[in-house]
Amino acid sequence: WKNIPTQGYTVTFDGGNECSGSMDSENKSDFYGELILPECGFNPPTGKRFVCWRVGNDEYNPGDKIIVNFNTTVDAIWETIPQQPTTYTVAFDANGGTGNMASVNNVSGNYTLPPNGFTPPANKQFKCWSVNDDEKNPFESISVTSNVIVKAVWKDVVASSYTVSFDSNGGS
């Protein structure tokens, strides 16, 4: 048996310097005995999330019980939220050509442009890709920092055969 103290102990919840909010309603003075740890009411620091409560060297979850028989500080423990890589979609526009080229999802950083897979419009041939109004060649790398539409650029077909005639100028 232990005598109940005539004056209880103080329980203070501490979120640390980086967080905001308050747990004043959970702070206790003149307290003794079993305490059920509440949910964290602090606003987490930017980029962090609540992990658990720490009392001394021991860690506890909300709902766990602790025995308060001395002045006690209950510290909120935070962890950095892992950054999810941001990914984007690279879509292809035939720009008057026909056929389909599948969009490429989950692109982040550099992306190598593929060869043209569209059928050109009549009397046209593939010239290059247009990416944000910049002309790029297949196998050239682009930096993808947002969703991108890669547009086919066509040029006129240059005649590949010519008719040549000779004038004998009166001769045979």
Secondary structure, 3 states (H helix, E strand, C coil): CCCCCCCCEEEEEECCCCCECCCHHHCEEEECEEEECCCCCCECCCCEEEEEEEECCEEECCCCEEEECCCEEEEEEEEECCCCCCCEEEEEECCCCECCCCCEEEECEEEECCCCCCECCCCEEEEEEEECCEEECCCCEEEECCCEEEEEEEEECCCCCCCCCCCCCCCC
